[in-house]
């Protein structure tokens, strides 16, 4: 296989999963209207760019953990279109393309090798930090309004920022490279703070087992372990007291103004005469009764000041004061969201879940093979028109594809997790953490509808395969599992 970085396909494949993650975040949150050439968007171009590596993997018959259940799942989904045709409003082509991203992403990593996995992990952190700064900026400029005051559904940026927390913490817990550890751990803390500002309860809960898995596998040194615990506790405390960061911003702006005034002092005003107008200005103004031939047109002249205020005093302040804290800033923090009314019913989602589960157990056929693509969405919308989907990935798969489809999906994830456990590399720790995050986040949202879900699972599965074969390629014996990971499954 072509493994050299200089080879074009290898170089491109190593960057495409990261480029897709960046494009998805940009054109769904920051820039809602992506550039397009007719019906073709940048996302379509990225799909096409992934095809050469996918064809190469098929021709060379390369595989990855979970490929068999993944192929069976796709085949079952395709067959369900025959025996249970979806409603005309269901975007069948889009859903199939989203599901196909796992195979496309895995192919890029198999061709790009470890470099592709590292670039993808770095892109998670870069995108997460960028979205975090965007979130913090909106929170500050809105006076720390409810859930950061962002102009989109806060759950989406929180879902994209959370993997950056996992990747940043996993990278920081590696032994050695203290400077890199400090940088990546700091990036993880910034992303965690943004997640707390956005207040997505499902994301925050899902981060707990994800980070626990990363810490258990990486087994940090005492110093880094203490730094991690102290940093997480400090970030949670900071998110619970919005008055503190608001005061820091206000004082920072005041300090910046003082520095600006010291570097570029305001010029002294023109001396005023008895009637309060500057003598020099009065001398420069022509007499209206005897206009000068060289006087500029009236439309181009600046009105003469009537007091001693100079232009420097009336210029716009480049550092405006942030708005004051909103009245409920201290009571609308992330942890306070768990005390809101409706939490016991998960914001009315329990009715949706009960309706989808009732359909699944209504007969043998719905239980085994489901009602077809889009069934759960239709049931949820009929139960509560405000919802467009069932807000539960596992129940959605059960209602749409039955126990057969759900079983194939779980088999695929389990095969990926088993392969990741056999390596102690920080990349596999990141993959396991993200896998756990998606599994728990799927309990309260339909994460399987997201492109980034499938692309991250594909990268994780192929990373496990790349790390397992790498020693053999270098002429060394195959990599064996550490003693504490060598249990029989």
MIVODO-868949 format. One record per residue (C-alpha): residue number from 1; residue in three letters; chain; z, x, y. Coordinates in Angstrom, 2 decimals. Each point is the difference from the previous one (the first is absolute). Example, Ala and Ser with C-alpha at 12.3 -4.5 7.8 and 13.67 -1.06 7.14 Angstrom:
2
PT rogu fimar lumpa       w       u       v
PT    1   Ala     A    7.80   12.30   -4.50
PT    2   Ser     A   -0.66    1.37    3.44
END
This chain:
489
PT rogu fimar lumpa       w       u       v
PT    1   Unk     A    0.00    0.00    0.00
PT    2   Unk     A   -0.61    1.09    3.52
PT    3   Unk     A    3.41    1.10    1.30
PT    4   Unk     A   -0.83    2.34    2.85
PT    5   Unk     A    0.83   -1.27    3.48
PT    6   Unk     A   -3.33    1.27    1.27
PT    7   Unk     A   -1.98   -2.45   -2.10
PT    8   Unk     A   -0.98   -2.97    2.16
PT    9   Unk     A    0.87   -2.81   -2.39
PT   10   Unk     A    3.40    1.52   -0.76
PT   11   Unk     A    0.77    0.45    3.70
PT   12   Unk     A   -1.07   -3.53    0.89
PT   13   Unk     A    1.81   -1.56   -2.94
PT   14   Unk     A    3.23    1.77    0.97
PT   15   Unk     A   -0.04   -1.69    3.41
PT   16   Unk     A   -1.29   -3.51   -0.75
PT   17   Unk     A    3.25   -1.67   -1.19
PT   18   Unk     A    1.77    1.34    3.10
PT   19   Unk     A   -2.88   -1.12    2.22
PT   20   Unk     A    0.12   -3.50   -1.49
PT   21   Unk     A    3.75   -0.27    0.61
PT   22   Unk     A   -0.46    1.10    3.61
PT   23   Unk     A   -2.92   -2.38    0.56
PT   24   Unk     A    1.89   -2.93   -1.51
PT   25   Unk     A    3.03    0.58    2.22
PT   26   Unk     A   -2.11    0.50    3.10
PT   27   Unk     A   -2.25   -3.01   -0.38
PT   28   Unk     A    2.66   -2.46   -1.10
PT   29   Unk     A    2.73    0.86    2.49
PT   30   Unk     A   -0.94    2.25    2.91
PT   31   Unk     A   -3.70   -0.81    0.36
PT   32   Unk     A   -0.64   -3.52   -1.36
PT   33   Unk     A   -3.75    0.09    0.66
PT   34   Unk     A   -1.50    2.98   -1.86
PT   35   Unk     A   -3.42    1.33    0.95
PT   36   Unk     A   -2.80   -1.42   -2.07
PT   37   Unk     A   -3.71    0.37   -0.43
PT   38   Unk     A   -1.12   -3.53   -0.67
PT   39   Unk     A    1.91   -1.22   -3.07
PT   40   Unk     A    1.05    3.56   -0.96
PT   41   Unk     A    3.48    1.17    1.03
PT   42   Unk     A    1.71    3.35   -0.30
PT   43   Unk     A    1.90   -1.29   -3.05
PT   44   Unk     A   -3.34   -0.75   -1.69
PT   45   Unk     A   -1.14    3.54    0.74
PT   46   Unk     A    3.14    1.40   -1.63
PT   47   Unk     A   -0.63   -2.12   -3.08
PT   48   Unk     A   -3.51    1.43   -0.28
PT   49   Unk     A    1.25    3.54    0.55
PT   50   Unk     A    2.30   -0.36   -3.03
PT   51   Unk     A   -2.84   -0.87   -2.38
PT   52   Unk     A   -1.26    3.57   -0.78
PT   53   Unk     A    3.39    1.11   -1.33
PT   54   Unk     A    0.36   -3.27   -1.94
PT   55   Unk     A   -3.41    0.53   -1.65
PT   56   Unk     A    0.93    3.61   -0.79
PT   57   Unk     A    3.22   -1.14   -1.69
PT   58   Unk     A   -1.87   -2.57   -2.07
PT   59   Unk     A   -2.66    2.47   -1.09
PT   60   Unk     A    2.55    2.66   -0.94
PT   61   Unk     A    2.22   -2.65   -1.66
PT   62   Unk     A    3.07    1.10    1.88
PT   63   Unk     A    3.05   -2.19   -0.34
PT   64   Unk     A    3.40   -0.58    1.55
PT   65   Unk     A    3.24   -1.69   -1.13
PT   66   Unk     A   -0.38   -3.76   -0.01
PT   67   Unk     A   -3.78    0.01   -0.02
PT   68   Unk     A   -0.26   -2.15   -3.14
PT   69   Unk     A    2.25   -2.84    1.21
PT   70   Unk     A   -1.62    0.22    3.43
PT   71   Unk     A   -3.47   -0.42   -1.49
PT   72   Unk     A    1.28   -2.86   -2.16
PT   73   Unk     A    1.57   -1.65    3.04
PT   74   Unk     A   -3.27    0.18    1.95
PT   75   Unk     A   -1.89   -1.41   -2.99
PT   76   Unk     A    2.48   -2.84   -0.32
PT   77   Unk     A   -0.23   -0.80    3.71
PT   78   Unk     A   -3.80   -0.06   -0.27
PT   79   Unk     A    0.14   -2.27   -3.05
PT   80   Unk     A    2.35   -2.39    1.80
PT   81   Unk     A   -2.76   -0.66    2.52
PT   82   Unk     A   -1.94   -1.62   -2.86
PT   83   Unk     A    2.61   -2.25   -1.59
PT   84   Unk     A    1.84   -0.77    3.27
PT   85   Unk     A   -2.46    0.21    2.92
PT   86   Unk     A    1.92    0.43    3.27
PT   87   Unk     A   -0.33   -2.32    2.96
PT   88   Unk     A   -2.83    0.73    2.47
PT   89   Unk     A    2.51    1.23    2.59
PT   90   Unk     A    1.27    2.84   -2.20
PT   91   Unk     A   -1.42    3.40    1.02
PT   92   Unk     A   -0.88    1.09   -3.53
PT   93   Unk     A   -2.08    3.02    1.00
PT   94   Unk     A    2.70    1.32    2.33
PT   95   Unk     A    2.72   -0.37   -2.64
PT   96   Unk     A   -2.08    1.83   -2.60
PT   97   Unk     A   -0.71    2.82    2.44
PT   98   Unk     A    3.71    0.31    0.75
PT   99   Unk     A    0.80    0.23   -3.72
PT  100   Unk     A   -2.75    2.60   -0.45
PT  101   Unk     A    1.72    2.36    2.44
PT  102   Unk     A    2.37    1.25   -2.70
PT  103   Unk     A   -2.85    1.43   -2.05
PT  104   Unk     A   -1.79    1.36    3.05
PT  105   Unk     A    3.14    1.73    1.29
PT  106   Unk     A    0.81    1.44   -3.40
PT  107   Unk     A   -3.51    1.46   -0.22
PT  108   Unk     A    0.42    1.77    3.32
PT  109   Unk     A    3.20    1.69   -1.16
PT  110   Unk     A   -1.47    1.00   -3.37
PT  111   Unk     A   -2.86    1.71    1.84
PT  112   Unk     A    2.00    1.31    2.95
PT  113   Unk     A    2.88    1.14   -2.25
PT  114   Unk     A    3.44    0.77    1.44
PT  115   Unk     A   -1.45    0.49    3.46
PT  116   Unk     A   -0.90   -3.71    0.15
PT  117   Unk     A    3.56   -1.04   -0.91
PT  118   Unk     A    1.49    2.32    2.61
PT  119   Unk     A   -2.37   -1.18    2.72
PT  120   Unk     A    0.78   -3.61   -0.87
PT  121   Unk     A    3.76    0.60    0.18
PT  122   Unk     A   -0.44    1.73    3.36
PT  123   Unk     A   -2.07   -2.94    1.25
PT  124   Unk     A    2.81   -2.38   -0.95
PT  125   Unk     A    2.36    1.96    2.24
PT  126   Unk     A   -2.47    0.37    2.88
PT  127   Unk     A   -0.95   -3.68   -0.01
PT  128   Unk     A    3.63   -1.03   -0.39
PT  129   Unk     A    1.15    2.11    2.93
PT  130   Unk     A   -2.86   -1.29    2.14
PT  131   Unk     A    0.83   -3.63   -0.78
PT  132   Unk     A    3.69    0.75    0.54
PT  133   Unk     A   -0.63    1.37    3.49
PT  134   Unk     A   -2.17   -3.05    0.69
PT  135   Unk     A    2.84   -2.25   -1.16
PT  136   Unk     A    2.64    1.85    2.01
PT  137   Unk     A   -2.21   -0.15    3.08
PT  138   Unk     A   -0.30   -3.77   -0.30
PT  139   Unk     A    3.74   -0.34   -0.55
PT  140   Unk     A    0.86    2.03    3.11
PT  141   Unk     A   -2.62   -1.69    2.19
PT  142   Unk     A    1.19   -3.47   -1.08
PT  143   Unk     A    3.71    0.65    0.48
PT  144   Unk     A    0.56    0.15   -3.78
PT  145   Unk     A   -1.18   -3.51   -0.67
PT  146   Unk     A    0.38   -1.64   -3.40
PT  147   Unk     A   -1.61    2.18   -2.70
PT  148   Unk     A   -1.28    2.56    2.49
PT  149   Unk     A   -2.17   -2.34    2.04
PT  150   Unk     A   -3.14    1.20   -1.79
PT  151   Unk     A   -3.15   -2.11    0.48
PT  152   Unk     A   -0.67   -0.39   -3.76
PT  153   Unk     A    1.93   -1.29   -2.99
PT  154   Unk     A    2.81    2.61   -0.27
PT  155   Unk     A   -0.16   -0.05   -3.80
PT  156   Unk     A   -3.40    1.73   -0.07
PT  157   Unk     A    0.87    3.14    2.02
PT  158   Unk     A    3.34    0.18   -1.81
PT  159   Unk     A   -1.82   -0.04   -3.35
PT  160   Unk     A   -2.25    2.85    1.12
PT  161   Unk     A    2.84    2.05    1.51
PT  162   Unk     A    2.29   -0.22   -3.03
PT  163   Unk     A   -2.12    2.31   -2.24
PT  164   Unk     A    0.28    2.63    2.73
PT  165   Unk     A    3.79   -0.16   -0.31
PT  166   Unk     A   -0.31    0.62   -3.74
PT  167   Unk     A   -2.54    2.83    0.33
PT  168   Unk     A    1.87    1.68    2.85
PT  169   Unk     A    3.34   -0.02   -1.81
PT  170   Unk     A   -1.58    1.18   -3.27
PT  171   Unk     A   -1.75    2.90    1.73
PT  172   Unk     A    3.15    0.98    1.90
PT  173   Unk     A    2.15    0.26   -3.14
PT  174   Unk     A   -2.08    2.77   -1.55
PT  175   Unk     A    1.81    3.28   -0.36
PT  176   Unk     A   -0.99    2.65    2.52
PT  177   Unk     A   -2.03   -0.40    3.20
PT  178   Unk     A    2.91   -1.04    2.23
PT  179   Unk     A   -2.21   -0.50    3.07
PT  180   Unk     A   -2.36   -2.32   -1.86
PT  181   Unk     A    2.95   -1.85   -1.49
PT  182   Unk     A    1.49   -0.60    3.44
PT  183   Unk     A   -3.35   -1.19    1.36
PT  184   Unk     A   -0.78   -2.41   -2.83
PT  185   Unk     A    3.55   -1.33   -0.18
PT  186   Unk     A   -0.13   -0.65    3.74
PT  187   Unk     A   -3.30   -1.83   -0.46
PT  188   Unk     A    1.62   -2.10   -2.73
PT  189   Unk     A    2.89   -0.89    2.30
PT  190   Unk     A   -2.38   -1.05    2.80
PT  191   Unk     A   -1.85   -2.25   -2.44
PT  192   Unk     A    3.25   -1.44   -1.32
PT  193   Unk     A    1.07   -0.82    3.56
PT  194   Unk     A   -3.28   -1.83    0.58
PT  195   Unk     A    0.47   -1.98   -3.22
PT  196   Unk     A    3.43   -1.05    1.21
PT  197   Unk     A   -1.43   -1.06    3.36
PT  198   Unk     A   -2.65   -2.11   -1.74
PT  199   Unk     A    2.72   -1.62   -2.10
PT  200   Unk     A   -2.00   -0.86   -3.12
PT  201   Unk     A    2.72   -0.84   -2.49
PT  202   Unk     A   -2.26    0.35   -3.04
PT  203   Unk     A   -1.11    3.46    1.10
PT  204   Unk     A    3.54    1.18    0.72
PT  205   Unk     A    1.27   -1.21   -3.36
PT  206   Unk     A   -2.95    1.59   -1.81
PT  207   Unk     A    0.68    3.36    1.67
PT  208   Unk     A    3.44    0.23   -1.64
PT  209   Unk     A   -1.14    0.49   -3.62
PT  210   Unk     A   -3.01    2.03    1.14
PT  211   Unk     A    2.12    2.55    1.84
PT  212   Unk     A    2.58    0.00   -2.78
PT  213   Unk     A   -2.70    1.01   -2.50
PT  214   Unk     A   -1.24    2.77    2.29
PT  215   Unk     A    3.49    1.42    0.52
PT  216   Unk     A    0.84   -0.20   -3.72
PT  217   Unk     A   -3.16    1.84   -0.99
PT  218   Unk     A    0.04    2.63    2.75
PT  219   Unk     A    3.72    0.73   -0.31
PT  220   Unk     A    0.40    1.49    3.48
PT  221   Unk     A    2.24    2.89    0.91
PT  222   Unk     A    3.41   -0.96    1.44
PT  223   Unk     A   -1.11    0.87    3.53
PT  224   Unk     A   -3.11   -2.14   -0.14
PT  225   Unk     A    1.84   -2.77   -1.79
PT  226   Unk     A    2.62   -0.14    2.74
PT  227   Unk     A   -2.72    0.13    2.67
PT  228   Unk     A   -1.80   -2.89   -1.68
PT  229   Unk     A    3.09   -2.20   -0.26
PT  230   Unk     A    1.09    0.77    3.55
PT  231   Unk     A   -3.48   -0.56    1.37
PT  232   Unk     A   -0.44   -3.36   -1.73
PT  233   Unk     A    3.43   -1.16    1.18
PT  234   Unk     A   -0.76    1.13    3.54
PT  235   Unk     A   -3.38   -1.76    0.06
PT  236   Unk     A    1.54   -3.25   -1.24
PT  237   Unk     A    2.71    0.25    2.67
PT  238   Unk     A   -2.59    0.72    2.68
PT  239   Unk     A   -2.07   -3.01   -1.04
PT  240   Unk     A    3.10   -2.21    0.16
PT  241   Unk     A    0.78    1.05    3.60
PT  242   Unk     A   -3.22   -0.39    2.04
PT  243   Unk     A    1.94    0.63    3.21
PT  244   Unk     A    0.29    3.69   -0.95
PT  245   Unk     A   -3.74    0.81   -0.27
PT  246   Unk     A   -0.67   -2.19    3.03
PT  247   Unk     A    2.51    1.99    2.05
PT  248   Unk     A   -1.55    3.26   -1.26
PT  249   Unk     A   -3.43   -1.15    1.17
PT  250   Unk     A    1.33   -1.01    3.42
PT  251   Unk     A    1.77    3.33    0.48
PT  252   Unk     A   -3.06    1.93   -1.21
PT  253   Unk     A   -2.19   -1.74    2.56
PT  254   Unk     A    2.53    0.75    2.76
PT  255   Unk     A    0.09    3.65   -1.03
PT  256   Unk     A   -3.79    0.16   -0.04
PT  257   Unk     A   -0.11   -1.41    3.52
PT  258   Unk     A    2.47    2.62    1.19
PT  259   Unk     A   -2.09    2.76   -1.53
PT  260   Unk     A   -3.15   -1.46    1.52
PT  261   Unk     A    1.61   -0.15    3.42
PT  262   Unk     A    1.18    3.59   -0.28
PT  263   Unk     A   -3.43    1.29   -1.08
PT  264   Unk     A   -2.05   -2.09    2.47
PT  265   Unk     A    2.22   -0.98    2.95
PT  266   Unk     A   -1.04   -2.86    2.21
PT  267   Unk     A   -1.58    1.26    3.27
PT  268   Unk     A    2.00   -0.56    3.17
PT  269   Unk     A   -1.07   -3.03    2.10
PT  270   Unk     A   -1.96    0.35    3.25
PT  271   Unk     A    2.32    0.08    3.06
PT  272   Unk     A    0.15   -3.38    1.68
PT  273   Unk     A   -0.18   -0.68    3.74
PT  274   Unk     A    1.94   -2.56    1.97
PT  275   Unk     A   -1.81   -3.08   -1.34
PT  276   Unk     A    0.43    1.11   -3.63
PT  277   Unk     A   -3.56    1.18   -0.61
PT  278   Unk     A   -1.05    3.54   -0.70
PT  279   Unk     A   -1.40    1.71    3.10
PT  280   Unk     A   -2.60    1.85   -1.98
PT  281   Unk     A   -1.09   -3.20   -1.72
PT  282   Unk     A   -0.21   -1.83    3.32
PT  283   Unk     A   -2.13    2.76    1.45
PT  284   Unk     A   -2.33   -0.14   -2.93
PT  285   Unk     A   -0.65   -3.74    0.32
PT  286   Unk     A   -2.98   -0.74    2.27
PT  287   Unk     A    0.21   -2.49    2.86
PT  288   Unk     A   -1.61   -3.30   -1.08
PT  289   Unk     A   -1.45   -0.45    3.49
PT  290   Unk     A   -1.93    3.29   -0.16
PT  291   Unk     A   -1.09    0.46   -3.58
PT  292   Unk     A   -1.13    3.47   -0.93
PT  293   Unk     A   -3.45    0.57   -1.34
PT  294   Unk     A    1.45    2.12   -2.78
PT  295   Unk     A    2.75   -2.43   -0.99
PT  296   Unk     A   -0.21   -1.17   -3.63
PT  297   Unk     A   -0.79   -3.63   -0.74
PT  298   Unk     A    2.91   -2.38    0.19
PT  299   Unk     A   -0.23   -0.78   -3.72
PT  300   Unk     A    0.65    3.67   -0.86
PT  301   Unk     A    2.97    0.59    2.28
PT  302   Unk     A    3.59   -0.15   -1.25
PT  303   Unk     A    2.34   -2.29    1.96
PT  304   Unk     A    2.36    1.99    2.22
PT  305   Unk     A    3.59    0.02   -1.14
PT  306   Unk     A    2.38   -1.99    2.18
PT  307   Unk     A    3.08    1.93   -1.04
PT  308   Unk     A    0.97    3.47   -1.10
PT  309   Unk     A   -0.79   -0.68   -3.69
PT  310   Unk     A   -2.43    2.54   -1.38
PT  311   Unk     A   -2.52   -0.32   -2.78
PT  312   Unk     A    2.23    2.08   -2.25
PT  313   Unk     A    2.75   -2.62    0.35
PT  314   Unk     A   -2.26   -2.88   -1.02
PT  315   Unk     A   -1.74    1.63   -2.94
PT  316   Unk     A    0.44   -1.60   -3.42
PT  317   Unk     A    2.85    1.35   -2.12
PT  318   Unk     A   -1.52    1.58   -3.11
PT  319   Unk     A    3.27   -0.54   -1.92
PT  320   Unk     A    0.99   -3.65    0.38
PT  321   Unk     A    3.40   -1.15   -1.15
PT  322   Unk     A    0.06   -1.64   -3.44
PT  323   Unk     A    0.89   -3.67    0.00
PT  324   Unk     A    3.65   -0.85   -0.53
PT  325   Unk     A    1.29   -0.83   -3.44
PT  326   Unk     A   -0.70   -3.56   -1.07
PT  327   Unk     A    3.03   -2.22   -0.32
PT  328   Unk     A   -0.02   -0.07   -3.80
PT  329   Unk     A   -0.88    3.67   -0.57
PT  330   Unk     A    3.40    0.78   -1.52
PT  331   Unk     A   -0.10   -3.02   -2.32
PT  332   Unk     A   -3.62    0.23   -1.21
PT  333   Unk     A    0.20    3.34   -1.78
PT  334   Unk     A   -1.23    0.71   -3.52
PT  335   Unk     A    3.31   -0.51   -1.79
PT  336   Unk     A    0.73   -3.16    1.96
PT  337   Unk     A   -3.18   -1.52   -1.44
PT  338   Unk     A    1.77   -0.26   -3.35
PT  339   Unk     A    2.46   -2.41    1.64
PT  340   Unk     A   -2.61   -2.35    1.43
PT  341   Unk     A   -0.23   -3.58   -1.15
PT  342   Unk     A   -2.44   -0.50   -2.82
PT  343   Unk     A    0.70    3.33   -1.68
PT  344   Unk     A    1.44   -1.84   -2.99
PT  345   Unk     A   -3.37   -1.70   -0.47
PT  346   Unk     A   -1.93    3.14    0.99
PT  347   Unk     A   -1.40   -1.76    3.09
PT  348   Unk     A   -1.17   -3.05   -1.96
PT  349   Unk     A   -1.87    2.12   -2.56
PT  350   Unk     A    2.11   -1.29   -2.85
PT  351   Unk     A   -1.95   -3.28    0.07
PT  352   Unk     A   -3.26    1.92   -0.32
PT  353   Unk     A    1.26    2.04   -2.91
PT  354   Unk     A    1.36   -3.07   -1.77
PT  355   Unk     A   -3.34   -1.79    0.38
PT  356   Unk     A   -1.98    2.97   -1.38
PT  357   Unk     A    2.39    0.47   -2.91
PT  358   Unk     A   -0.08   -3.73   -0.79
PT  359   Unk     A   -3.79    0.15   -0.25
PT  360   Unk     A    0.14    3.05   -2.28
PT  361   Unk     A    2.28   -1.70   -2.52
PT  362   Unk     A   -1.78   -3.36    0.17
PT  363   Unk     A   -2.06    0.73   -3.12
PT  364   Unk     A   -1.13    2.60   -2.48
PT  365   Unk     A   -3.25    0.86    1.77
PT  366   Unk     A    1.54    0.50    3.47
PT  367   Unk     A    2.73    2.10   -1.53
PT  368   Unk     A   -2.30    2.26   -2.00
PT  369   Unk     A   -3.09    0.39    2.19
PT  370   Unk     A    1.00   -1.59    3.32
PT  371   Unk     A   -1.96   -2.28    2.25
PT  372   Unk     A   -2.49    2.58    1.28
PT  373   Unk     A   -0.34    2.02    3.17
PT  374   Unk     A    1.56   -1.65    3.05
PT  375   Unk     A    2.18   -2.45   -1.92
PT  376   Unk     A    3.31    1.24    1.39
PT  377   Unk     A   -1.34    0.01    3.57
PT  378   Unk     A   -1.17   -3.60   -0.32
PT  379   Unk     A    3.34   -1.13   -1.45
PT  380   Unk     A    1.96    1.79    2.73
PT  381   Unk     A   -2.13   -1.46    2.79
PT  382   Unk     A    0.33   -3.49   -1.46
PT  383   Unk     A    3.77    0.43   -0.23
PT  384   Unk     A    0.42    1.34    3.55
PT  385   Unk     A   -3.16    0.08    2.17
PT  386   Unk     A    1.50    2.74    2.18
PT  387   Unk     A   -0.42    2.45   -2.90
PT  388   Unk     A   -3.35    1.33   -1.21
PT  389   Unk     A    1.29    1.67   -3.18
PT  390   Unk     A    2.96   -0.10   -2.34
PT  391   Unk     A    1.82    3.01    1.51
PT  392   Unk     A    0.80    1.31   -3.49
PT  393   Unk     A   -2.38    2.37   -1.76
PT  394   Unk     A    1.37   -0.51   -3.50
PT  395   Unk     A   -0.11   -3.79    0.14
PT  396   Unk     A   -3.46    0.18    1.55
PT  397   Unk     A   -1.31    2.02   -2.94
PT  398   Unk     A    1.69   -2.37   -2.42
PT  399   Unk     A   -1.45   -3.13    1.61
PT  400   Unk     A   -3.47    1.49    0.43
PT  401   Unk     A   -0.43    1.94   -3.26
PT  402   Unk     A    2.84   -1.12   -2.25
PT  403   Unk     A    2.11    2.14   -2.28
PT  404   Unk     A   -3.09    1.87   -1.20
PT  405   Unk     A   -1.00    1.18    3.46
PT  406   Unk     A    3.58    0.68    1.05
PT  407   Unk     A    0.62    1.92   -3.22
PT  408   Unk     A   -3.05    2.22    0.56
PT  409   Unk     A    1.13    0.65    3.56
PT  410   Unk     A    3.52    0.98   -1.09
PT  411   Unk     A   -1.44    2.20   -2.76
PT  412   Unk     A   -2.10    1.81    2.59
PT  413   Unk     A    2.99    0.67    2.26
PT  414   Unk     A    2.22    1.02   -2.92
PT  415   Unk     A   -2.58    2.49   -1.27
PT  416   Unk     A   -0.23    1.51    3.46
PT  417   Unk     A    3.77    0.25    0.33
PT  418   Unk     A    0.38    1.67   -3.40
PT  419   Unk     A   -2.61    2.61    0.87
PT  420   Unk     A    1.64    0.72    3.36
PT  421   Unk     A    3.41    0.50   -1.65
PT  422   Unk     A   -1.32    2.92   -2.04
PT  423   Unk     A   -0.32    2.26    3.05
PT  424   Unk     A    2.64    1.18    2.45
PT  425   Unk     A   -2.47    0.69    2.80
PT  426   Unk     A    0.83   -1.57    3.34
PT  427   Unk     A   -3.37   -1.76   -0.08
PT  428   Unk     A    0.99   -1.90   -3.13
PT  429   Unk     A    3.38   -0.80    1.57
PT  430   Unk     A   -1.88   -1.48    2.94
PT  431   Unk     A   -2.22   -1.97   -2.36
PT  432   Unk     A    2.96   -1.39   -1.95
PT  433   Unk     A    1.78   -0.93    3.22
PT  434   Unk     A   -3.05   -1.83    1.33
PT  435   Unk     A   -0.45   -1.73   -3.36
PT  436   Unk     A    3.60   -1.22    0.11
PT  437   Unk     A   -0.44   -1.06    3.61
PT  438   Unk     A   -3.02   -2.17   -0.83
PT  439   Unk     A    1.74   -1.51   -3.03
PT  440   Unk     A    3.00   -1.15    2.04
PT  441   Unk     A   -1.97   -0.93    3.13
PT  442   Unk     A   -2.16   -2.23   -2.20
PT  443   Unk     A    3.02   -2.23   -0.61
PT  444   Unk     A   -0.27   -1.38    3.54
PT  445   Unk     A   -3.64    0.58    0.97
PT  446   Unk     A   -3.46    0.12   -1.56
PT  447   Unk     A   -0.47    3.76    0.19
PT  448   Unk     A   -2.83   -0.19   -2.53
PT  449   Unk     A   -2.20   -1.46    2.75
PT  450   Unk     A    0.21    3.26    1.96
PT  451   Unk     A   -2.60    2.75   -0.29
PT  452   Unk     A    2.70    2.62    0.40
PT  453   Unk     A    1.85   -1.23   -3.08
PT  454   Unk     A   -2.90    0.69   -2.33
PT  455   Unk     A   -1.02    3.27    1.62
PT  456   Unk     A    3.55    1.41   -0.18
PT  457   Unk     A    0.36   -0.98   -3.67
PT  458   Unk     A   -3.34    1.63   -0.78
PT  459   Unk     A    1.00    3.22    1.76
PT  460   Unk     A    3.36    0.06   -1.82
PT  461   Unk     A   -1.56   -0.50   -3.43
PT  462   Unk     A   -2.66    2.65    0.50
PT  463   Unk     A    2.58    2.42    1.45
PT  464   Unk     A    1.97   -0.21   -3.23
PT  465   Unk     A   -3.15    0.86   -1.94
PT  466   Unk     A   -0.95    2.89    2.30
PT  467   Unk     A    3.45    1.58   -0.17
PT  468   Unk     A    0.12   -0.36   -3.77
PT  469   Unk     A   -3.33    1.75   -0.57
PT  470   Unk     A    0.35    2.69    2.71
PT  471   Unk     A    1.90    2.61   -2.10
PT  472   Unk     A   -2.52   -0.30   -2.85
PT  473   Unk     A   -2.88    0.57    2.41
PT  474   Unk     A    1.66    3.22    1.19
PT  475   Unk     A    0.25    1.27   -3.58
PT  476   Unk     A    3.66   -0.92   -0.42
PT  477   Unk     A    1.50   -2.33   -2.61
PT  478   Unk     A    0.17   -3.68    0.97
PT  479   Unk     A    2.85   -1.00    2.25
PT  480   Unk     A    3.02   -1.30   -1.87
PT  481   Unk     A    2.62   -2.41    1.24
PT  482   Unk     A    3.35    1.34    1.20
PT  483   Unk     A    2.86   -0.65   -2.45
PT  484   Unk     A    1.46   -2.85    2.04
PT  485   Unk     A   -3.39   -1.78    0.10
PT  486   Unk     A   -1.00    0.44   -3.64
PT  487   Unk     A    1.43   -3.25   -1.35
PT  488   Unk     A   -2.03   -2.11   -2.40
PT  489   Unk     A   -1.28   -3.13    1.68
END
